Amino acid sequence: MKLDGKVLRYETRTIFPSDPDRFAAQLRKHPWFAYAEEKRREHGTGRTVPRYHYTAPEGYFNDGTGFCRWKGKWHLFYGSLPERTEGGGFVWGHAVSDDLIRWMDLPPAIVNGPEPETWTGSVYVEEDRAIAAYRAYGGGEMGIGIAVSSDPLLLNWEKIPGEAGDYLPIHADPSKPEGNTGDPCIWKEDGAYYLISGKTENHPGSGELLRQGYLYRSTDLEHWEYLHPFLEDDRLKPLCDDLSCPTFWPLEERHLLIHYSHTYGARYILGDYDGDRHVFRPAASDGFGNGCFPFGGVGPTTSTCADGRVTMLYELSGSNHGDTWFPQTFCLPREIGLRGKYRDELIVKPAGAYESLRGEIREFGKKEIPNGGEWVLPDFHGVSYEAEMTFSYSGKPMIELNLFHSPDCREYTSVRVYPCGGATYRQDESFGVWDKSRKTVVTVSMDHSSLDRGLITHSPEKTEVFLYPDEKLHLHVFADIGVLEVFVNDRAVLCARPLPVLEDSDGISLTVRGEGKAVLEQAQIWEMKEIGFPIYPGPAI
């Protein structure tokens, strides 16, 4: 099924009427819903399709973009390259949720026209309207477009004309210091709008690419003034990096800039914003431990609430398999906060109403894990579940948790924990023993996750967290038919796309190796229900 491109292209500025009853009636009849339902039915719900992680109807999407909260609902936009439009080109796909877990597909929001493609950007929400900034692309850089919406479901977007009379208020201009324009992030302060164009700069010595954003200012969204580079004194930036998909929010007493690097994957910069000079000084920077394209997290997007909480979502790539259909998916939402003596570390924990999906529970009591042997959790089988596990240990044993585990061990995905096996945390005498001041290393390895020879292999994902000498290890696991997210003591998270092919790759086992011993203090495992994808009921909006 293909839709008439005229239904989706921006040939008129208003697609849906402003009257609420007519709005709902017209939306209910929109051909997008039949199309989305058909595509989901076509892809089915087999062993390659996640049960409670959101996937787009067609299964493919690009960066998460424009994530925001409007009129009590969460809106998620993403780069969609559908087969449905004449002439193709990226548009902004669209889904809406009340609880950040159950999502309803909506017709595409900002569609291409007159620019050939509307790429990644962000949304800033005011009291009476939402403002989107997006990257315009057409076989080369074109510029940055601005669009506004005020309807209940952010379906009508009016593109703001620029000084040149077209729909690009900011044009790509190689003569400017920033060169061509990149992915934009927009916000408002002191009565003016500010926009970061996320791109790169050259290392003054080697010429290697470094991440950098370039700042613009406007009072009316039509006329924009270029100011200067946004990152100042960024001594933490790695080589061959870029500032794609930036989102910038206050986070408690500091500011957080999350971006995507085409070399290193999803990353964050935590630092201090000088509101007088409008520059951002990084204090800490790291990755989210989810790998680089095409294996890990792509296109992170964040939003903030009135209480200052920052919520994050991003795309987890598919399998890059030529013969089997594996959909791309979004991670579960994460709540981001600050921790640490110097307020330069992140809290990263699952957010949204995931607990509402919990079904039957299995509980396991205290159990010493055999050193060198293997303990298989008895009578457990599942490929779509949530698990919370708490461990205590003495010495420095390697603790291994094997998920999607087949009885003959031909397929399994390993989560390995190496206590005190990482870098020194702080030079702090209160820890007493120097060795206990080292971070704990956690990896997710897919070396044995699938017998499918067509899958592209890659190295283990890795993160390091500091656990205090008397602190227990807590793993919060979300496994979902080819999606794995492992939160470590609410300080870090690792993601992977294990894709086992054996029907009996559905067990869990534990083992310990090396010096010391480890005890599973307790484990709770819930079967997770399917979220489903409701069709817009109307007229209550």
N, C-alpha and C positions, 0 to 999 in steps of 0.2 A: 504493500500500500504506500502510495506517495501522495503528499498533499500539494495542492496548488500553491506555488511559491508566493502568489499574491496574497494569500491569507496571512502569511507570516512576515513578508517584507514591509518595510516602512514607507509605504506609498502614501499613507495618510498619518497625521501625527497622533490621532486618537483612534484606537481600535475598538474600544468598548465605551458605551454611553456612560455619562456621569450619574444618571438616575440609578439608585441602588437596585430597584426591582428589575429594570431593563438590563442593567449590568449583569445580574445573576442569571437572568433568562438567556442572554446571549452567550454567556460563558458556558452554561450547561450544554449548549448546542455546538460548541466549538469543536471542529473536527480533530483537534489535537488529542482529545481524550480517547477517541476510538483508535487513533493511530498508536498512542502510547500503550493502550491495553493490548492491541494486536502484537506489538513488538515484545512486550513482556510475555505474552502467551507463546510466542514463537521461540523465545529463549528458554522458557520452561523454568523448572526449579530443581534441576538435577544436582549432581555432586560438584559442579563447577560454579554454581550460583549461590552466593552468600544468602543466609536466611534473615539476618537482622542488621546488616550493613547496607547503606543506601547505594544502589546502582542506578544509573540513568536508563531510561527505557531502551535505548539502542545499545547499551552496554559500553559505549565508548564516550569519553569526554576528556577535555583538557583541564587546565587549571581550575581549582576552586576560585571563585571571585565574588566580591560584593556581599559576603556573608553579613547579615544584619538582622536587627529586631525592629519590627514595624507594626504598630497597632496591636501589640500583644502576641504577634506571631514571628517565628524565625523564618527568614528567607535565605535560601542557598542558591546562588547562581554558579554556573560553571560553563566553561568553553565547550560548546556542542558543535559537532561537525556532522549534522544529520544528512541522511540520504534524501530527505524529504523536499528540500528547496531547489528550485531551478537555479543553476549556476553555483550552487554550493556555497562554501565560505562559512567561517565560524560565526556563531551567534551565541547569545547568552541563554543557555538552558536554565530552567527555573523549577524549584521545588519549595514547598512551604510546610512548616511543622509547628505544632503547639508545644511539643515536649523534647525536641532535638533528636528524637529516635524514630518516630513514625512520620514518614514524609509523603506528601501528596504531590504528584506531578502536575505542573501547570504549563500552559503554552509558553514558548520562548519569550523572553522579556525584550532585551535590546537586540534587534536583528540588524543584519547588514543592509546598507542602503542609505545614502549614496556610496559610502565606503564599501569596498568588497568584503571586508571581514571586520567584525568587532571582537577584539581580543581582551585579554585579562585587564582587570581594573579593581575598583573598590566602590563602596557605597557609604555615604555619610548621611545620617538621619537627623533631620530637624523636626520641630514640632508638627509642621504642616506639610512637609514634603521630604522625599528622599532624593539625594543627588548622587548620580553615578558618574565616575570618570573611567573611561575605557581607552584602550590602545587601538587606534585604527591602523589597519594593515591592508596592503593590496599588492602583493608581490615585492614589497619593499616598505620601509617605514613611511607612514603618512603623517601621523601626529596623534593628538589626544583629543577625544570627543567628550562632551559633557551632556548628560541627559537628566531630566527630572521627572518624578512621578509622585502623585498624591492619592491615587485610588486605593481602595482597601486591600488589594492583593498585589500591588505594584506590577500591574499588567500594562498600563498605558505609560509610555515613556516619550517625552517630548525632547527632541535633541535641540540643544542651544546653539544658535549660529554664532560664528566667530567674527572677527574683524573683517575677514576676507569675504564674508557673506555666505560661506558654506557651513557645513556642520562640524568643522574642526576649529575650536577656539585656539588650540596650540598646534602649530605646524612643525613638522620635522625641519630642522635647520642645521645642516652640517657646519655652518660658520660659527654657531654658538659653542661655548666650551663643552657642553654636554653632548654635542654631536646630535645624533638622531634621538627621537623620543622613545621611551620605554614604558613599561607597565606603571600606571599611576596609582597613587594613594592620596585621597583627598580628605581634608578636615577643615574645621573652622575655629578661629580664635581671635578675640579682640575685634570682632566685627568684620574680619577679612577671611577669605578662603585661601588655604595653602594646599599645594600639591607637590608631591615628590614624584619625579620621573625616575624610575629605577633603572639604572644602566651600569656602566663601568667607567673606570679611568685607567690610564696607563701608569705603571710603576716608573718613577722618574729615572731609574737606573737601567733596568732590564727591559722595560717596555711591556712586561707582562700585565695582563688584565687584572684589575682589582675592583672590588665592589664599590659603588658610589651611587648616591641619589642626587638629583638636581632639583632645586626648590623654585617653585613659581608662586605668585600671589595675585589675587583678584578680589575686587569688591562686588562684582556683578556677574561672575561666571562667564562673561563674554570676552573681557579684556584681561589678558594675563601678562604679568611682568616677570621675566626671569631674574632671580636673585643671585644664587650662588650654590656651590656644592653643599650638600646637607650634612654629610659625615665629616667631623673635624677630629683630627688627632686619633684616627682609627689605627692604632698600633696592633690590633688583633686580627686584621684582615689577612686571609690566606691568599696565595697567588692563584691566578687563573680562576677568579671568582666573579660573580655578578649579583646585582641586587634586583632580580626579577620578583614579581608578585609581592611587592612590599605592602605591609600593613603596619601602621604606627599608632600606638595608643599609650596613654598614661597607665602605669601599673604601680599602684600604691605611691610611694614617694619617688619612683623612678619612671622611666619610659621603656617600652618594649617595641622593637622593630623586628618583625618576623618576615623572612624573605625566602625565596627559592634560589639555590645556586645550581646551575647546570653541571657543575663539577662535583659538588659535595652534597647536594640534596637540600632538604628543608633545614633552615638554620634560624637562629635568633641572635639579636644584638640587644643587650641590656645596658642601659646607660642613663645619662643625664641630659635633659633638654634645656638649652638656654633660650628661654622665650623672648628675651630682649634682642638677641642676635639671630635667633632662629637657626641654630645649629645643634647637632646631636653628637655628644661625645660618648663613645662606647666604653663600658667598664668591664663587660664580660661578653663572651660570644662562644657559641658552640652549635653543634648540630643536634638534631632530634634522634639520631641513631637509627635512621630508617633507610639508609642507602641513597644512592644517586640514581638518576634516570638511566635506564628504564625500569629499575627494579624497586625503587623505594618510594618515599613520599614526594609528591609533585604538587606545585601550586598551592602552598598553604594560604589560608584565608582566616582572618580573625574578626571578632566583634566584641563590643564591650557593653556592659549593662550600666544602669544608673548607679549601682553600688560600687562600680569600679572593677568588677570581675571581668576578666578577659577570657573569652571562649574561642577555641581554635578547631578548625577542620581542615583536612587536606586530602588530596587524592592519593590512593594507593594504586600503583600501576598494575596492569594485567600481566599476562605470562609471556608475551611475545612468542606465542606458539602458532605456527602456521596452519595446523590441522584441527586444533580443538579450540572452541569458543570459551574464553575466560573473560568475564566482564571486569572492567575497572570498577573501583569502589571507593567510597569515602570512608575514612577512619571514623571511629566513634568520636563524639565531641570531647575535647579536653578542656578542663578549667586550669588556667595558668595563674600562679601567684608567686610571691617572693618569700624567700627563706634565707637563713644563714646570718651569721654575726655581722657580715658586711653587706647584707641585702643584695648579694650579687649571684644568688642561686635561685633556680626556679622550683616551684611546686608544679607538678604535672600529674593530674589525676582525672579519671573519667568523669564526664558530666552528662547531663540529660537523664531522662527517666528510664534508664536501662533496667532498673530493678523491676519495673512493671512488666518486663518480658520474662521474668523468671518463672519456670515451671517446677517440675519435680526436683527435689533436692536430694543429694547424697552427701553424707557427712562421714568423715574418717577421723578417728581419734589419734592419740599419741602413738607414734611408731618410729623406732630407730631404723634408719635406712641402712641396708647392708652395704658394707664397704667392699667394693669389687664385685658384688653380686647385683641383682636387680629385683626390685619389688614392684610387681604389677598390681595396680589398684584392683581389688577383687570385684568382679561382677559390674564393671563399669564399661559402657560402650557409648560413644557419642562423638559427633563431629561439629556440633553447634551448641556451645555451652559457655558459661562463665564459671571461673574457679578462683577462689581465694585460698592461698596456702601460706602458712606461717612456719618458719624453720628456726630452730636454734642450733648452734654448732660450737664445737671447741676445736682449737687448732686451726688449720687452714685447709680443710678438705674441699675438693671440687664437688659441688652438688649438681647433679644432672637430672633435669626433668624432661622426659621424652613424651611428646604429644603426637597425635595422629599415628599411633604406634600399632604396627601389625604384630600378631602373635609370633611370627617367625622372624621378626626384627628386620625384614627386608625394607620396610618403610617406617621412618619416624623422623620427627623434627625435634632437635635438641635445644633446650634452654639450659645453658651452663653458667654456673655462678662460681667465681674464684675469689673467696674472701681475702681481703688485704693483698690482692694481686695486682693492683694498679699503681697509679702515680701517688705521690705524697699529697695529702689533702691540705693541711696547714702546718706550719711550724709552730705548734701549740703544745707547751709542756704539760698541759692538763691531761693529755692522753697517756702520759706516763711512759709507755713503751713506744719507741719510734716505729716499730713494725706495725703497730695498731693505728698509726696515723695514715696508712695507705688506703686508697679507695678500693672498693670491691668492683671487680670486672664482671659484667654480665654479657653473654653473647647468645644469639640465636643462629643456629647453623642448620642449613637445609641440604647438607651434603647427602643425606639419606632420605630426604623427604618424599621423593618420587622415583618410580621406575621408568617414567616416561622419558625416553631418550630424546624427544624433541624439545624439551624445555631448556632454556638458557640457564646455566648455573652461574652462581656468583658467590663471593666470599661471605663469611658470617657477618651479621650485623653486631655492633658492639656499643656498649655504653659503660661509663664508670660512675658510681655513686659512693658517697662516704657514709658508712654505717658506724655509729658510735660503738665503743667496745662492748657495751651491754645491750645493744639494740638487736632485735631479731629481724631476720630477713622476711619480707612480705612480698609475695608475688600475686598480682591481680591479673588473671589471664582471661582474655576474650578470644575464643576459638570459634570460627564460623565458616566452615566449608571453604577452605582455601584462603582464609584471612586469619592472621594471628597477631594479636596485640598483647604485649606483656608490660604491665606497669610495675616498676620496682620501687617499693616504699614511697610511692607518690612523689618521686623525684626525677624519674626518667621513664621513658617508654620505648620499647623496641617493636618494630612491625616487620612482618614477612608475609609472603604469599606462598605457603606450602601447598602443593597440589598433588596429593597422593592419588593413585589410581586403583589401589586394591580396595575391595569392598570392606575388608576387615581391618583397615588402618583407622581404628577408632578407639584405641585404648590409651592409657596413661601409665607410665612406669617411672620409678625413681631409682637412682643409684648414687653412690659416693665413691670417690677415688682419692688416693693420696693420704697424707698425714692428717689425723684427727677423725672426728665423727660428727654426724649430723642427725637431727631428730625432726621429723615432721610433727609439729605440735598439734596442728589441726588443719583440716581441709574441708571446704564446703564447695560443692559443685552443683550448679543449677542447669538443667536443660533450658534452652532459650527458645521462646516462641518466634514465629515468623512475623515480621512487621506488616506485611501486606502493602498494597499500594492503592489506597482508596481513590475513587473517582469523585470529582467535585460534586457535592450534593446540592449546594445552593438552596435557598437564596441567602441563608445566614452567613454573612461574611464579616 
